[in-house]
Amino acid sequence: MRIKVEPSSKGYGVKLLGDKIVVMVKEDPVQGKANEDLIRFLCKKMDIPESKVRVVSGIKSRNKLVEILEDFTLEEVKRRLEL
Protein backbone atom coordinates (compact mmCIF):
# COMPACT_ATOMS: atom_id res chain seq x y z
CA MET A 1 0.00 0.00 0.00
CA ARG A 2 1.37 3.42 -0.91
CA ILE A 3 1.27 6.00 1.85
CA LYS A 4 2.35 9.61 2.14
CA VAL A 5 3.44 10.49 5.67
CA GLU A 6 3.16 13.94 7.20
CA PRO A 7 5.54 13.85 10.19
CA SER A 8 5.67 16.43 12.99
CA SER A 9 1.89 16.90 12.82
CA LYS A 10 -0.08 18.31 15.74
CA GLY A 11 -2.16 15.16 15.90
CA TYR A 12 -2.76 11.80 14.30
CA GLY A 13 -5.01 11.37 11.32
CA VAL A 14 -5.57 9.68 8.02
CA LYS A 15 -7.17 10.92 4.80
CA LEU A 16 -7.41 10.16 1.10
CA LEU A 17 -5.69 12.53 -1.31
CA GLY A 18 -6.61 11.31 -4.76
CA ASP A 19 -5.64 7.64 -4.75
CA LYS A 20 -3.03 8.06 -2.01
CA ILE A 21 -3.50 7.46 1.69
CA VAL A 22 -2.02 10.31 3.74
CA VAL A 23 -1.15 9.65 7.38
CA MET A 24 -0.31 12.37 9.88
CA VAL A 25 1.96 11.35 12.78
CA LYS A 26 3.34 13.38 15.68
CA GLU A 27 6.95 12.17 15.66
CA ASP A 28 9.69 14.03 13.82
CA PRO A 29 11.45 12.34 10.88
CA VAL A 30 14.62 11.72 12.90
CA GLN A 31 16.32 8.35 13.38
CA GLY A 32 13.28 6.44 12.10
CA LYS A 33 10.91 7.80 14.77
CA ALA A 34 8.26 8.89 12.26
CA ASN A 35 8.36 5.42 10.63
CA GLU A 36 7.90 3.74 14.02
CA ASP A 37 5.06 6.14 14.83
CA LEU A 38 3.45 5.37 11.47
CA ILE A 39 3.54 1.63 12.13
CA ARG A 40 2.12 2.05 15.66
CA PHE A 41 -0.67 4.29 14.40
CA LEU A 42 -1.64 2.01 11.48
CA CYS A 43 -1.65 -1.07 13.69
CA LYS A 44 -3.77 0.59 16.34
CA LYS A 45 -6.30 1.83 13.75
CA MET A 46 -6.46 -1.56 12.00
CA ASP A 47 -6.36 -3.59 15.23
CA ILE A 48 -3.41 -5.77 14.22
CA PRO A 49 -0.04 -6.46 15.90
CA GLU A 50 2.93 -4.26 14.98
CA SER A 51 4.75 -7.33 13.69
CA LYS A 52 2.26 -7.42 10.79
CA VAL A 53 3.27 -4.06 9.26
CA ARG A 54 6.57 -2.90 7.82
CA VAL A 55 7.91 -0.13 5.62
CA VAL A 56 9.21 -1.80 2.46
CA SER A 57 10.58 1.29 0.73
CA GLY A 58 10.80 5.00 1.36
CA ILE A 59 12.46 4.73 4.76
CA LYS A 60 13.84 8.28 4.43
CA SER A 61 11.05 9.62 2.24
CA ARG A 62 7.56 10.91 2.96
CA ASN A 63 6.29 8.58 0.23
CA LYS A 64 6.39 5.01 1.46
CA LEU A 65 5.44 1.54 0.40
CA VAL A 66 3.99 -0.25 3.42
CA GLU A 67 3.39 -3.98 3.57
CA ILE A 68 0.57 -5.36 5.69
CA LEU A 69 1.07 -9.03 6.47
CA GLU A 70 -2.63 -9.79 6.75
CA ASP A 71 -5.03 -11.02 4.11
CA PHE A 72 -6.75 -7.62 3.72
CA THR A 73 -8.06 -6.16 0.50
CA LEU A 74 -7.47 -2.47 -0.12
CA GLU A 75 -11.15 -1.94 0.65
CA GLU A 76 -10.72 -3.64 4.04
CA VAL A 77 -7.69 -1.47 4.84
CA LYS A 78 -9.66 1.67 3.95
CA ARG A 79 -12.59 0.51 6.07
CA ARG A 80 -10.34 -0.16 9.06
CA LEU A 81 -8.69 3.24 8.61
CA GLU A 82 -12.17 4.79 8.41
CA LEU A 83 -11.65 6.25 4.93
C-alpha positions as CSV (number, residue, x, y, z in Angstrom):
1,M,0.0,0.0,0.0
2,R,1.4,3.4,-0.9
3,I,1.3,6.0,1.9
4,K,2.4,9.6,2.1
5,V,3.4,10.5,5.7
6,E,3.2,13.9,7.2
7,P,5.5,13.9,10.2
8,S,5.7,16.4,13.0
9,S,1.9,16.9,12.8
10,K,-0.1,18.3,15.7
11,G,-2.2,15.2,15.9
12,Y,-2.8,11.8,14.3
13,G,-5.0,11.4,11.3
14,V,-5.6,9.7,8.0
15,K,-7.2,10.9,4.8
16,L,-7.4,10.2,1.1
17,L,-5.7,12.5,-1.3
18,G,-6.6,11.3,-4.8
19,D,-5.6,7.6,-4.7
20,K,-3.0,8.1,-2.0
21,I,-3.5,7.5,1.7
22,V,-2.0,10.3,3.7
23,V,-1.2,9.6,7.4
24,M,-0.3,12.4,9.9
25,V,2.0,11.4,12.8
26,K,3.3,13.4,15.7
27,E,7.0,12.2,15.7
28,D,9.7,14.0,13.8
29,P,11.5,12.3,10.9
30,V,14.6,11.7,12.9
31,Q,16.3,8.3,13.4
32,G,13.3,6.4,12.1
33,K,10.9,7.8,14.8
34,A,8.3,8.9,12.3
35,N,8.4,5.4,10.6
36,E,7.9,3.7,14.0
37,D,5.1,6.1,14.8
38,L,3.4,5.4,11.5
39,I,3.5,1.6,12.1
40,R,2.1,2.0,15.7
41,F,-0.7,4.3,14.4
42,L,-1.6,2.0,11.5
43,C,-1.7,-1.1,13.7
44,K,-3.8,0.6,16.3
45,K,-6.3,1.8,13.8
46,M,-6.5,-1.6,12.0
47,D,-6.4,-3.6,15.2
48,I,-3.4,-5.8,14.2
49,P,0.0,-6.5,15.9
50,E,2.9,-4.3,15.0
51,S,4.8,-7.3,13.7
52,K,2.3,-7.4,10.8
53,V,3.3,-4.1,9.3
54,R,6.6,-2.9,7.8
55,V,7.9,-0.1,5.6
56,V,9.2,-1.8,2.5
57,S,10.6,1.3,0.7
58,G,10.8,5.0,1.4
59,I,12.5,4.7,4.8
60,K,13.8,8.3,4.4
61,S,11.0,9.6,2.2
62,R,7.6,10.9,3.0
63,N,6.3,8.6,0.2
64,K,6.4,5.0,1.5
65,L,5.4,1.5,0.4
66,V,4.0,-0.2,3.4
67,E,3.4,-4.0,3.6
68,I,0.6,-5.4,5.7
69,L,1.1,-9.0,6.5
70,E,-2.6,-9.8,6.7
71,D,-5.0,-11.0,4.1
72,F,-6.7,-7.6,3.7
73,T,-8.1,-6.2,0.5
74,L,-7.5,-2.5,-0.1
75,E,-11.1,-1.9,0.7
76,E,-10.7,-3.6,4.0
77,V,-7.7,-1.5,4.8
78,K,-9.7,1.7,4.0
79,R,-12.6,0.5,6.1
80,R,-10.3,-0.2,9.1
81,L,-8.7,3.2,8.6
82,E,-12.2,4.8,8.4
83,L,-11.7,6.2,4.9
